[in-house]
Amino acid sequence: MAKIKIILKRSVIGYNQKVRDCARTLGLRKTNDCVIQENTPDIMGKVRRIRHLLEVENVD
Protein backbone atom coordinates (compact mmCIF):
# COMPACT_ATOMS: atom_id res chain seq x y z
CA MET A 1 0.00 0.00 0.00
CA ALA A 2 1.13 3.56 -0.65
CA LYS A 3 2.70 5.64 2.08
CA ILE A 4 2.42 9.34 2.82
CA LYS A 5 4.73 11.71 4.68
CA ILE A 6 2.89 14.01 7.09
CA ILE A 7 4.56 17.14 8.50
CA LEU A 8 3.01 19.32 11.22
CA LYS A 9 3.65 22.84 9.90
CA ARG A 10 1.61 24.89 12.38
CA SER A 11 1.20 24.58 16.13
CA VAL A 12 -1.94 23.13 17.69
CA ILE A 13 -1.90 25.78 20.42
CA GLY A 14 -5.21 27.63 20.43
CA TYR A 15 -7.18 24.81 18.79
CA ASN A 16 -9.79 22.67 20.52
CA GLN A 17 -9.06 19.29 22.09
CA LYS A 18 -10.36 17.28 19.10
CA VAL A 19 -7.77 18.88 16.82
CA ARG A 20 -5.00 18.26 19.36
CA ASP A 21 -6.06 14.63 19.78
CA CYS A 22 -6.15 14.13 16.03
CA ALA A 23 -2.58 15.40 15.64
CA ARG A 24 -1.44 13.20 18.53
CA THR A 25 -3.03 10.05 17.06
CA LEU A 26 -1.19 10.71 13.80
CA GLY A 27 2.05 10.69 15.81
CA LEU A 28 2.72 14.43 15.65
CA ARG A 29 3.77 16.26 18.79
CA LYS A 30 5.76 19.39 17.92
CA THR A 31 5.89 21.79 15.00
CA ASN A 32 7.92 20.36 12.09
CA ASP A 33 7.48 16.78 13.34
CA CYS A 34 7.38 14.30 10.49
CA VAL A 35 5.83 10.81 10.30
CA ILE A 36 5.34 8.29 7.51
CA GLN A 37 1.96 6.53 7.56
CA GLU A 38 0.08 4.11 5.33
CA ASN A 39 -2.41 5.79 2.99
CA THR A 40 -5.58 4.31 4.52
CA PRO A 41 -9.07 5.84 4.78
CA ASP A 42 -8.83 6.36 8.55
CA ILE A 43 -5.47 8.17 8.28
CA MET A 44 -6.75 10.31 5.41
CA GLY A 45 -9.82 11.24 7.46
CA LYS A 46 -7.57 12.50 10.26
CA VAL A 47 -5.43 14.38 7.75
CA ARG A 48 -8.50 16.05 6.22
CA ARG A 49 -9.72 17.11 9.66
CA ILE A 50 -6.53 19.09 10.39
CA ARG A 51 -5.34 19.79 6.82
CA HIS A 52 -4.86 23.48 7.63
CA LEU A 53 -2.00 22.52 9.99
CA LEU A 54 -0.29 19.88 7.84
CA GLU A 55 1.79 19.36 4.76
CA VAL A 56 1.35 15.98 3.05
CA GLU A 57 3.61 14.32 0.46
CA ASN A 58 3.52 10.93 -1.28
CA VAL A 59 6.44 8.60 -0.57
CA ASP A 60 7.66 6.05 -3.08
PyMOL Python script that loads the backbone (N, CA, C, O; Angstrom):
from pymol import cmd

cmd.read_pdbstr("""\
ATOM      1  N   MET A   1       0.840  -1.181   0.000  1.00  0.00           N
ATOM      2  CA  MET A   1       0.000   0.000   0.000  1.00  0.00           C
ATOM      3  C   MET A   1       0.885   1.245   0.000  1.00  0.00           C
ATOM      4  O   MET A   1       2.009   1.215   0.503  1.00  0.00           O
ATOM      5  N   ALA A   2       0.384   2.316  -0.555  1.00  0.00           N
ATOM      6  CA  ALA A   2       1.133   3.563  -0.655  1.00  0.00           C
ATOM      7  C   ALA A   2       1.336   4.186   0.727  1.00  0.00           C
ATOM      8  O   ALA A   2       0.557   3.971   1.655  1.00  0.00           O
ATOM      9  N   LYS A   3       2.396   4.951   0.822  1.00  0.00           N
ATOM     10  CA  LYS A   3       2.698   5.641   2.077  1.00  0.00           C
ATOM     11  C   LYS A   3       2.691   7.140   1.831  1.00  0.00           C
ATOM     12  O   LYS A   3       2.940   7.606   0.719  1.00  0.00           O
ATOM     13  N   ILE A   4       2.400   7.885   2.892  1.00  0.00           N
ATOM     14  CA  ILE A   4       2.421   9.345   2.818  1.00  0.00           C
ATOM     15  C   ILE A   4       3.290   9.882   3.949  1.00  0.00           C
ATOM     16  O   ILE A   4       3.388   9.284   5.020  1.00  0.00           O
ATOM     17  N   LYS A   5       3.910  11.012   3.688  1.00  0.00           N
ATOM     18  CA  LYS A   5       4.726  11.708   4.679  1.00  0.00           C
ATOM     19  C   LYS A   5       3.915  12.888   5.182  1.00  0.00           C
ATOM     20  O   LYS A   5       3.468  13.720   4.392  1.00  0.00           O
ATOM     21  N   ILE A   6       3.722  12.965   6.490  1.00  0.00           N
ATOM     22  CA  ILE A   6       2.895  14.009   7.091  1.00  0.00           C
ATOM     23  C   ILE A   6       3.786  14.885   7.969  1.00  0.00           C
ATOM     24  O   ILE A   6       4.494  14.381   8.840  1.00  0.00           O
ATOM     25  N   ILE A   7       3.750  16.192   7.739  1.00  0.00           N
ATOM     26  CA  ILE A   7       4.556  17.143   8.500  1.00  0.00           C
ATOM     27  C   ILE A   7       3.625  18.142   9.171  1.00  0.00           C
ATOM     28  O   ILE A   7       2.766  18.732   8.517  1.00  0.00           O
ATOM     29  N   LEU A   8       3.796  18.331  10.478  1.00  0.00           N
ATOM     30  CA  LEU A   8       3.010  19.325  11.220  1.00  0.00           C
ATOM     31  C   LEU A   8       3.665  20.687  11.028  1.00  0.00           C
ATOM     32  O   LEU A   8       4.723  20.947  11.601  1.00  0.00           O
ATOM     33  N   LYS A   9       3.059  21.551  10.239  1.00  0.00           N
ATOM     34  CA  LYS A   9       3.649  22.841   9.896  1.00  0.00           C
ATOM     35  C   LYS A   9       3.228  23.972  10.829  1.00  0.00           C
ATOM     36  O   LYS A   9       3.955  24.956  10.967  1.00  0.00           O
ATOM     37  N   ARG A  10       2.077  23.850  11.468  1.00  0.00           N
ATOM     38  CA  ARG A  10       1.612  24.887  12.381  1.00  0.00           C
ATOM     39  C   ARG A  10       1.320  24.266  13.732  1.00  0.00           C
ATOM     40  O   ARG A  10       1.010  23.078  13.819  1.00  0.00           O
ATOM     41  N   SER A  11       1.415  25.047  14.766  1.00  0.00           N
ATOM     42  CA  SER A  11       1.198  24.578  16.126  1.00  0.00           C
ATOM     43  C   SER A  11      -0.286  24.336  16.389  1.00  0.00           C
ATOM     44  O   SER A  11      -1.150  24.964  15.776  1.00  0.00           O
ATOM     45  N   VAL A  12      -0.565  23.418  17.307  1.00  0.00           N
ATOM     46  CA  VAL A  12      -1.944  23.128  17.691  1.00  0.00           C
ATOM     47  C   VAL A  12      -2.400  23.994  18.860  1.00  0.00           C
ATOM     48  O   VAL A  12      -3.529  23.853  19.330  1.00  0.00           O
ATOM     49  N   ILE A  13      -1.542  24.879  19.328  1.00  0.00           N
ATOM     50  CA  ILE A  13      -1.902  25.780  20.420  1.00  0.00           C
ATOM     51  C   ILE A  13      -3.045  26.681  19.954  1.00  0.00           C
ATOM     52  O   ILE A  13      -2.973  27.270  18.876  1.00  0.00           O
ATOM     53  N   GLY A  14      -4.079  26.787  20.751  1.00  0.00           N
ATOM     54  CA  GLY A  14      -5.210  27.630  20.426  1.00  0.00           C
ATOM     55  C   GLY A  14      -6.343  26.890  19.749  1.00  0.00           C
ATOM     56  O   GLY A  14      -7.407  27.467  19.526  1.00  0.00           O
ATOM     57  N   TYR A  15      -6.138  25.615  19.413  1.00  0.00           N
ATOM     58  CA  TYR A  15      -7.185  24.808  18.793  1.00  0.00           C
ATOM     59  C   TYR A  15      -7.845  23.934  19.851  1.00  0.00           C
ATOM     60  O   TYR A  15      -7.280  23.700  20.920  1.00  0.00           O
ATOM     61  N   ASN A  16      -9.048  23.453  19.544  1.00  0.00           N
ATOM     62  CA  ASN A  16      -9.785  22.674  20.524  1.00  0.00           C
ATOM     63  C   ASN A  16      -9.168  21.280  20.721  1.00  0.00           C
ATOM     64  O   ASN A  16      -8.265  20.886  19.982  1.00  0.00           O
ATOM     65  N   GLN A  17      -9.649  20.560  21.696  1.00  0.00           N
ATOM     66  CA  GLN A  17      -9.064  19.285  22.092  1.00  0.00           C
ATOM     67  C   GLN A  17      -9.172  18.228  20.992  1.00  0.00           C
ATOM     68  O   GLN A  17      -8.291  17.375  20.883  1.00  0.00           O
ATOM     69  N   LYS A  18     -10.220  18.261  20.181  1.00  0.00           N
ATOM     70  CA  LYS A  18     -10.361  17.275  19.104  1.00  0.00           C
ATOM     71  C   LYS A  18      -9.240  17.419  18.075  1.00  0.00           C
ATOM     72  O   LYS A  18      -8.730  16.417  17.574  1.00  0.00           O
ATOM     73  N   VAL A  19      -8.856  18.644  17.759  1.00  0.00           N
ATOM     74  CA  VAL A  19      -7.766  18.883  16.819  1.00  0.00           C
ATOM     75  C   VAL A  19      -6.450  18.406  17.421  1.00  0.00           C
ATOM     76  O   VAL A  19      -5.647  17.775  16.734  1.00  0.00           O
ATOM     77  N   ARG A  20      -6.227  18.698  18.682  1.00  0.00           N
ATOM     78  CA  ARG A  20      -5.003  18.258  19.360  1.00  0.00           C
ATOM     79  C   ARG A  20      -4.905  16.744  19.410  1.00  0.00           C
ATOM     80  O   ARG A  20      -3.840  16.171  19.178  1.00  0.00           O
ATOM     81  N   ASP A  21      -6.038  16.093  19.718  1.00  0.00           N
ATOM     82  CA  ASP A  21      -6.057  14.633  19.776  1.00  0.00           C
ATOM     83  C   ASP A  21      -5.811  14.017  18.409  1.00  0.00           C
ATOM     84  O   ASP A  21      -5.141  12.989  18.298  1.00  0.00           O
ATOM     85  N   CYS A  22      -6.338  14.627  17.390  1.00  0.00           N
ATOM     86  CA  CYS A  22      -6.154  14.125  16.028  1.00  0.00           C
ATOM     87  C   CYS A  22      -4.677  14.189  15.631  1.00  0.00           C
ATOM     88  O   CYS A  22      -4.159  13.238  15.045  1.00  0.00           O
ATOM     89  N   ALA A  23      -4.005  15.271  15.936  1.00  0.00           N
ATOM     90  CA  ALA A  23      -2.577  15.396  15.644  1.00  0.00           C
ATOM     91  C   ALA A  23      -1.781  14.366  16.441  1.00  0.00           C
ATOM     92  O   ALA A  23      -0.835  13.771  15.925  1.00  0.00           O
ATOM     93  N   ARG A  24      -2.162  14.160  17.683  1.00  0.00           N
ATOM     94  CA  ARG A  24      -1.440  13.200  18.530  1.00  0.00           C
ATOM     95  C   ARG A  24      -1.612  11.769  18.022  1.00  0.00           C
ATOM     96  O   ARG A  24      -0.659  10.991  18.049  1.00  0.00           O
ATOM     97  N   THR A  25      -2.817  11.410  17.558  1.00  0.00           N
ATOM     98  CA  THR A  25      -3.031  10.054  17.061  1.00  0.00           C
ATOM     99  C   THR A  25      -2.303   9.808  15.739  1.00  0.00           C
ATOM    100  O   THR A  25      -2.014   8.661  15.398  1.00  0.00           O
ATOM    101  N   LEU A  26      -2.006  10.866  15.001  1.00  0.00           N
ATOM    102  CA  LEU A  26      -1.194  10.710  13.803  1.00  0.00           C
ATOM    103  C   LEU A  26       0.285  10.538  14.145  1.00  0.00           C
ATOM    104  O   LEU A  26       1.078  10.149  13.288  1.00  0.00           O
ATOM    105  N   GLY A  27       0.658  10.825  15.389  1.00  0.00           N
ATOM    106  CA  GLY A  27       2.051  10.686  15.812  1.00  0.00           C
ATOM    107  C   GLY A  27       2.816  11.993  15.786  1.00  0.00           C
ATOM    108  O   GLY A  27       4.046  11.994  15.821  1.00  0.00           O
ATOM    109  N   LEU A  28       2.095  13.113  15.725  1.00  0.00           N
ATOM    110  CA  LEU A  28       2.724  14.431  15.646  1.00  0.00           C
ATOM    111  C   LEU A  28       2.633  15.128  16.990  1.00  0.00           C
ATOM    112  O   LEU A  28       1.551  15.230  17.568  1.00  0.00           O
ATOM    113  N   ARG A  29       3.751  15.603  17.485  1.00  0.00           N
ATOM    114  CA  ARG A  29       3.768  16.262  18.785  1.00  0.00           C
ATOM    115  C   ARG A  29       4.156  17.732  18.690  1.00  0.00           C
ATOM    116  O   ARG A  29       3.472  18.592  19.245  1.00  0.00           O
ATOM    117  N   LYS A  30       5.247  18.025  17.991  1.00  0.00           N
ATOM    118  CA  LYS A  30       5.756  19.387  17.919  1.00  0.00           C
ATOM    119  C   LYS A  30       5.687  19.901  16.481  1.00  0.00           C
ATOM    120  O   LYS A  30       5.516  19.123  15.542  1.00  0.00           O
ATOM    121  N   THR A  31       5.820  21.194  16.323  1.00  0.00           N
ATOM    122  CA  THR A  31       5.888  21.789  15.002  1.00  0.00           C
ATOM    123  C   THR A  31       7.093  21.224  14.254  1.00  0.00           C
ATOM    124  O   THR A  31       8.163  21.046  14.835  1.00  0.00           O
ATOM    125  N   ASN A  32       6.916  20.947  12.986  1.00  0.00           N
ATOM    126  CA  ASN A  32       7.916  20.357  12.092  1.00  0.00           C
ATOM    127  C   ASN A  32       8.199  18.886  12.382  1.00  0.00           C
ATOM    128  O   ASN A  32       9.173  18.344  11.861  1.00  0.00           O
ATOM    129  N   ASP A  33       7.384  18.228  13.192  1.00  0.00           N
ATOM    130  CA  ASP A  33       7.485  16.784  13.342  1.00  0.00           C
ATOM    131  C   ASP A  33       7.045  16.131  12.041  1.00  0.00           C
ATOM    132  O   ASP A  33       6.184  16.648  11.329  1.00  0.00           O
ATOM    133  N   CYS A  34       7.648  14.992  11.744  1.00  0.00           N
ATOM    134  CA  CYS A  34       7.375  14.299  10.494  1.00  0.00           C
ATOM    135  C   CYS A  34       7.133  12.824  10.789  1.00  0.00           C
ATOM    136  O   CYS A  34       7.875  12.219  11.564  1.00  0.00           O
ATOM    137  N   VAL A  35       6.100  12.237  10.178  1.00  0.00           N
ATOM    138  CA  VAL A  35       5.829  10.808  10.297  1.00  0.00           C
ATOM    139  C   VAL A  35       5.490  10.262   8.916  1.00  0.00           C
ATOM    140  O   VAL A  35       5.026  10.992   8.041  1.00  0.00           O
ATOM    141  N   ILE A  36       5.726   8.978   8.737  1.00  0.00           N
ATOM    142  CA  ILE A  36       5.338   8.289   7.512  1.00  0.00           C
ATOM    143  C   ILE A  36       4.278   7.272   7.889  1.00  0.00           C
ATOM    144  O   ILE A  36       4.507   6.405   8.731  1.00  0.00           O
ATOM    145  N   GLN A  37       3.111   7.383   7.258  1.00  0.00           N
ATOM    146  CA  GLN A  37       1.964   6.532   7.560  1.00  0.00           C
ATOM    147  C   GLN A  37       1.479   5.854   6.284  1.00  0.00           C
ATOM    148  O   GLN A  37       1.765   6.310   5.176  1.00  0.00           O
ATOM    149  N   GLU A  38       0.744   4.763   6.456  1.00  0.00           N
ATOM    150  CA  GLU A  38       0.081   4.114   5.328  1.00  0.00           C
ATOM    151  C   GLU A  38      -1.059   5.013   4.841  1.00  0.00           C
ATOM    152  O   GLU A  38      -1.677   5.720   5.637  1.00  0.00           O
ATOM    153  N   ASN A  39      -1.328   4.986   3.561  1.00  0.00           N
ATOM    154  CA  ASN A  39      -2.411   5.787   2.990  1.00  0.00           C
ATOM    155  C   ASN A  39      -3.712   4.988   3.087  1.00  0.00           C
ATOM    156  O   ASN A  39      -4.141   4.360   2.120  1.00  0.00           O
ATOM    157  N   THR A  40      -4.330   5.023   4.267  1.00  0.00           N
ATOM    158  CA  THR A  40      -5.579   4.314   4.515  1.00  0.00           C
ATOM    159  C   THR A  40      -6.702   5.329   4.727  1.00  0.00           C
ATOM    160  O   THR A  40      -6.432   6.498   5.004  1.00  0.00           O
ATOM    161  N   PRO A  41      -7.954   4.897   4.600  1.00  0.00           N
ATOM    162  CA  PRO A  41      -9.072   5.840   4.778  1.00  0.00           C
ATOM    163  C   PRO A  41      -9.121   6.485   6.159  1.00  0.00           C
ATOM    164  O   PRO A  41      -9.475   7.659   6.268  1.00  0.00           O
ATOM    165  N   ASP A  42      -8.775   5.752   7.216  1.00  0.00           N
ATOM    166  CA  ASP A  42      -8.827   6.360   8.547  1.00  0.00           C
ATOM    167  C   ASP A  42      -7.732   7.415   8.735  1.00  0.00           C
ATOM    168  O   ASP A  42      -7.971   8.443   9.367  1.00  0.00           O
ATOM    169  N   ILE A  43      -6.545   7.173   8.198  1.00  0.00           N
ATOM    170  CA  ILE A  43      -5.470   8.166   8.276  1.00  0.00           C
ATOM    171  C   ILE A  43      -5.836   9.394   7.443  1.00  0.00           C
ATOM    172  O   ILE A  43      -5.617  10.524   7.880  1.00  0.00           O
ATOM    173  N   MET A  44      -6.386   9.182   6.259  1.00  0.00           N
ATOM    174  CA  MET A  44      -6.752  10.311   5.411  1.00  0.00           C
ATOM    175  C   MET A  44      -7.887  11.136   6.021  1.00  0.00           C
ATOM    176  O   MET A  44      -7.951  12.346   5.807  1.00  0.00           O
ATOM    177  N   GLY A  45      -8.775  10.500   6.772  1.00  0.00           N
ATOM    178  CA  GLY A  45      -9.825  11.239   7.461  1.00  0.00           C
ATOM    179  C   GLY A  45      -9.246  12.157   8.526  1.00  0.00           C
ATOM    180  O   GLY A  45      -9.702  13.288   8.694  1.00  0.00           O
ATOM    181  N   LYS A  46      -8.244  11.671   9.244  1.00  0.00           N
ATOM    182  CA  LYS A  46      -7.575  12.504  10.257  1.00  0.00           C
ATOM    183  C   LYS A  46      -6.812  13.637   9.597  1.00  0.00           C
ATOM    184  O   LYS A  46      -6.806  14.761  10.100  1.00  0.00           O
ATOM    185  N   VAL A  47      -6.169  13.351   8.474  1.00  0.00           N
ATOM    186  CA  VAL A  47      -5.431  14.383   7.751  1.00  0.00           C
ATOM    187  C   VAL A  47      -6.382  15.464   7.245  1.00  0.00           C
ATOM    188  O   VAL A  47      -6.075  16.652   7.338  1.00  0.00           O
ATOM    189  N   ARG A  48      -7.526  15.063   6.714  1.00  0.00           N
ATOM    190  CA  ARG A  48      -8.502  16.050   6.220  1.00  0.00           C
ATOM    191  C   ARG A  48      -9.036  16.918   7.348  1.00  0.00           C
ATOM    192  O   ARG A  48      -9.318  18.098   7.139  1.00  0.00           O
ATOM    193  N   ARG A  49      -9.178  16.356   8.528  1.00  0.00           N
ATOM    194  CA  ARG A  49      -9.718  17.113   9.655  1.00  0.00           C
ATOM    195  C   ARG A  49      -8.795  18.264  10.062  1.00  0.00           C
ATOM    196  O   ARG A  49      -9.267  19.333  10.447  1.00  0.00           O
ATOM    197  N   ILE A  50      -7.478  18.044   9.977  1.00  0.00           N
ATOM    198  CA  ILE A  50      -6.533  19.094  10.387  1.00  0.00           C
ATOM    199  C   ILE A  50      -5.618  19.498   9.230  1.00  0.00           C
ATOM    200  O   ILE A  50      -4.446  19.810   9.443  1.00  0.00           O
ATOM    201  N   ARG A  51      -6.149  19.492   8.012  1.00  0.00           N
ATOM    202  CA  ARG A  51      -5.340  19.787   6.825  1.00  0.00           C
ATOM    203  C   ARG A  51      -4.764  21.194   6.839  1.00  0.00           C
ATOM    204  O   ARG A  51      -3.758  21.445   6.175  1.00  0.00           O
ATOM    205  N   HIS A  52      -5.367  22.114   7.571  1.00  0.00           N
ATOM    206  CA  HIS A  52      -4.862  23.479   7.634  1.00  0.00           C
ATOM    207  C   HIS A  52      -3.579  23.585   8.456  1.00  0.00           C
ATOM    208  O   HIS A  52      -2.918  24.623   8.432  1.00  0.00           O
ATOM    209  N   LEU A  53      -3.218  22.527   9.184  1.00  0.00           N
ATOM    210  CA  LEU A  53      -2.000  22.520   9.995  1.00  0.00           C
ATOM    211  C   LEU A  53      -0.893  21.674   9.388  1.00  0.00           C
ATOM    212  O   LEU A  53       0.242  21.722   9.864  1.00  0.00           O
ATOM    213  N   LEU A  54      -1.194  20.898   8.344  1.00  0.00           N
ATOM    214  CA  LEU A  54      -0.288  19.884   7.844  1.00  0.00           C
ATOM    215  C   LEU A  54       0.234  20.177   6.446  1.00  0.00           C
ATOM    216  O   LEU A  54      -0.299  21.004   5.707  1.00  0.00           O
ATOM    217  N   GLU A  55       1.303  19.460   6.120  1.00  0.00           N
ATOM    218  CA  GLU A  55       1.793  19.358   4.760  1.00  0.00           C
ATOM    219  C   GLU A  55       1.926  17.867   4.475  1.00  0.00           C
ATOM    220  O   GLU A  55       2.520  17.141   5.272  1.00  0.00           O
ATOM    221  N   VAL A  56       1.386  17.400   3.356  1.00  0.00           N
ATOM    222  CA  VAL A  56       1.350  15.977   3.047  1.00  0.00           C
ATOM    223  C   VAL A  56       2.037  15.734   1.714  1.00  0.00           C
ATOM    224  O   VAL A  56       1.807  16.452   0.742  1.00  0.00           O
ATOM    225  N   GLU A  57       2.905  14.686   1.680  1.00  0.00           N
ATOM    226  CA  GLU A  57       3.610  14.315   0.460  1.00  0.00           C
ATOM    227  C   GLU A  57       3.488  12.805   0.265  1.00  0.00           C
ATOM    228  O   GLU A  57       3.403  12.057   1.238  1.00  0.00           O
ATOM    229  N   ASN A  58       3.478  12.361  -0.987  1.00  0.00           N
ATOM    230  CA  ASN A  58       3.524  10.930  -1.282  1.00  0.00           C
ATOM    231  C   ASN A  58       4.953  10.442  -1.189  1.00  0.00           C
ATOM    232  O   ASN A  58       5.887  11.153  -1.558  1.00  0.00           O
ATOM    233  N   VAL A  59       5.123   9.211  -0.688  1.00  0.00           N
ATOM    234  CA  VAL A  59       6.442   8.602  -0.569  1.00  0.00           C
ATOM    235  C   VAL A  59       6.470   7.376  -1.460  1.00  0.00           C
ATOM    236  O   VAL A  59       5.529   6.582  -1.467  1.00  0.00           O
ATOM    237  N   ASP A  60       7.542   7.223  -2.205  1.00  0.00           N
ATOM    238  CA  ASP A  60       7.661   6.045  -3.079  1.00  0.00           C
ATOM    239  C   ASP A  60       8.189   4.838  -2.329  1.00  0.00           C
ATOM    240  O   ASP A  60       8.349   3.768  -2.916  1.00  0.00           O
TER     241      ASP A  60
END
""", "prot")
cmd.dss("prot")
cmd.show_as("cartoon", "prot")
cmd.util.cbc("prot")
cmd.orient("prot")
